[in-house]
Amino acid sequence: MTRAVLEIEGLSVEYATQKGRVHAVTDVNLELAEGESIGLVGESGCGKTTLALALMRILADNGRIVSGRVVLDGEDLLQLSEPEMAKRRWRAISMVFQSAMNCLNPVHRVADQIVEAIMQHEDVSPREAMDRTRSLFEVVGLDASLLRRYPHEYSGGMRQRAVIAMALACNPKVIIADEPTTALDVLVQHRILEQLTEIQSRRRMAMIYISHDIAVIAQVSKSVGVMYAGRLVERGPVRETFKRPIHPYTEALMDSVPSVGGEKRPLRLLGGDPPDLLNLPVGCAFAARCPRVQARCRSEAPPIVSYEGRWAYCWNPVNQP
């Protein structure tokens, strides 16, 4: 059995605001095995990016991890001092951010920025770091002639490939990709996703892929986690989860996505709004929008429904064994 390289236990994150504390992530539990890829999907504001930033420990100044454990390769990252954690970033766990242009320093050549990242974390010479950077460019499909150019001289797709190269530079055990292809056209997006998936598989890295796009999640991930109002409400293999969802929210997400092939069906929009994260409801956070709501959904936290390697938190699941 493949061992777990990343274990998230009871992770909760809050943001302090003038109106009160925003419960951005609540009691998330997740395991990721070596070489495994999981996609995180859900509406904007459901906590996907906050979860990623918490794993990297790069939350905004008003954010704090309230409780939980993040165990990477047997070591709890939340117990490390900031200097100790800085040594783990990029080397043990790295992240591909959503906006490539904002991740690259505009006044430094792209290759120099990757070389600097390598030399900060490993005892190598500038020549060795540049040789590795050249190899990384080849891996992500960038021509060596681009090594000495500045970020503004790259296209959007080139910049995104460069950011992926930077994330891979120190051979991390876990890589987080947060909407890395959102601003790219469909053809470039497809090529980058194929490259990222191939690299992840070849290097046996564990990957967390964050996206609003269910089709993208299906392409790059073996399993999927569905987040709603800061909670992970369903987890399972991609194919089975999208075909026969357990949680009504997952079903609503699937019903809102047009089908390219197969039987044509009308799209159904999910009405209402997500709950106020300043004042989360006592029972199920999805109760106010759920077509299967029961009285106890509004007053009691839902139990876990588990079967066939899948689970969800729900009083009245859509599909049961």
ABEGO torsion letter per residue (X at the ends): XBBBABBBBGBBBBBBBAAEBBBABBGBBBBBBBGBBBBBBEBBGAGAAAAAAAAAGABBAABBBABEBBBBGGBBAAABBAAAAAAABGAABBBBBABAAAABBAABBAAAAAAAAAAAABBBBAAAAAAAAAAAAAAAGBBAAAAABBAAABBAAAAAAAAAAAAAAAGBABBBBBGAAAABBAAAAAAAAAAAAAAAAAAGBBBBBBBABAAAAAAABABBBBBBGGBBABBEBAAAAAABBABAAAAAAAAABBBABEBBBBBBBBBEBBBBAABBBABBAAAAABAABBAAAAABBBBBBBBGGBBBBBABBABBX
